[in-house]
Amino acid sequence: MTTLKRGELKLTDWEIKEHPDFFKDLDKLSTKDLEIFFKKKEKIKLNPERQKHLSGGENCYREPITDNIRLIYWIEGKTIWLLTIGKHKEAYKEYLKRLYSLRTTAN
């Protein structure tokens, strides 16, 4: 049985949303990479702050899918925004644009 410390969120407390362009990224992945992504997505939902925080974006994290594929997501309150997934260099180039677009549409 898992006990939560004060202030921790449970699995059911997290909501996962995708950037509108995220599904285009998923279309480019192989079946094997997609399977890994869905497993990692559940791990992220359990503990979204478990990986390295990215510079340049507050509350942004990266999750390695394979040696060259990265998932980058942003935590806003109780929402985990999946920003981009793709090859290492491409994902890092794209995530700031997508983060900015989400922040400007939210305000």
Residue pairs with C-beta under 8 A, 6 or more apart in sequence:
4 10
9 78
11 45
11 46
13 78
14 45
14 48
14 78
14 79
14 80
15 78
15 79
15 80
16 41
16 44
16 45
16 79
16 80
16 82
17 79
17 80
17 81
17 82
18 81
18 82
19 81
19 82
19 83
19 84
19 98
19 101
19 102
21 84
21 98
22 82
22 83
22 84
22 85
25 84
25 85
25 86
26 34
26 37
26 85
28 86
29 37
29 69
29 85
29 86
33 65
33 66
33 69
36 65
36 66
37 65
37 71
37 85
40 63
40 65
40 71
41 71
41 82
43 50
43 63
44 50
44 63
44 71
44 73
44 80
45 80
48 61
48 73
48 75
48 80
49 61
49 75
51 61
51 62
51 63
51 64
52 61
52 62
53 59
53 60
53 61
54 60
54 61
54 62
54 72
54 95
56 96
57 74
57 95
57 96
57 99
59 74
59 75
59 76
60 72
60 73
60 74
60 75
60 83
60 95
60 99
61 72
61 73
61 74
61 75
62 70
62 71
62 72
62 73
62 91
63 70
63 71
63 72
63 73
64 70
64 71
65 71
65 85
68 87
68 88
69 85
69 86
69 87
69 88
69 91
70 85
70 86
70 87
70 88
70 91
70 92
71 82
71 84
71 85
71 91
72 83
72 84
72 85
72 91
72 92
72 95
73 80
73 81
73 82
73 83
74 80
74 81
74 83
74 99
74 102
75 81
76 102
76 106
81 102
83 94
83 95
83 98
83 99
83 102
84 90
84 91
84 94
84 95
84 98
85 91
86 94
